[in-house]
Amino acid sequence: MKRGYDQRMKYAKEALELNPSHPRSNSQYGMAICNEGRFAEAEKFSLRAIELDPVHRKSYEGFFGSSMWQ
């Protein structure tokens, strides 16, 4: 299980470094670091995903729950 998590974190970070303006990369990296308990930092990436792609806002905010975004 840990190996799969490490790979997810690695690939999410690489994708974000390749294209920091890609909403899904921001969202995926935010979810990966959220799993480490880095909630404030994760929120930053999720908000960035929403800023970049407001049409799909619900898919990005669904991970944290709607109370976070009010």
N, C-alpha and C positions, 0 to 999 in steps of 0.2 A: 504493500500500500504506500509506504513512504517513497519508494522509488517512482511510482506513478505521479505522486504529488511533486516531487523534485523536478521531474520532466515537465510537468504542467507549468510550474513556476518559471523554469528556464525558457520554455517556448513562448510563454506569455510576455516575458521581459524582452526576448529577442524581437518578437513581433512589434512591440511598442517602440523599441529602439529603431527598427527599420522604418516605421511610419507612425510617428507620435500623433498624427492628425487622423488616424483611423479610429472611428468610434468603437468598433468591436474589440480592437486591441486594448484600448483604454478600459473597456468593461471587463474583459477577460483578466487583465492584470489586476484590476481592482478586486475581482473575486478571488484571485489567487492570494493576494496579500491579506485579504479579509480572513481567509482560512488560517492565517498566522496570528490573527488577533490584532492586526494593524488597521483598526477600523477608521480612524481619522484619515489616514493616508488612502485607504480604499475608497472612502467617500469622495475624495478629490478626483480620483480617476473615473468613478461612476458619474460624477457631475460633469466631468469633461466629455464623457461619451454622450451624455444628454445634450450638452451644448453643441457638439459636432453633428448630432443626428436627432433632433427633437421629434421627428416623426415616429421614431421607435422608442420614445421615452419610457413607455410602460415596461418594455423588455429590460431596460437598464435599471429602473427603479424597483422592479419586482424582486430583485435579489435581496434588497435591504428592507423591503416593506414600505408601504405608503406613508407611514407616520414619520419616517426620516425626512421626507421631502416637503413637509408642510411648514 
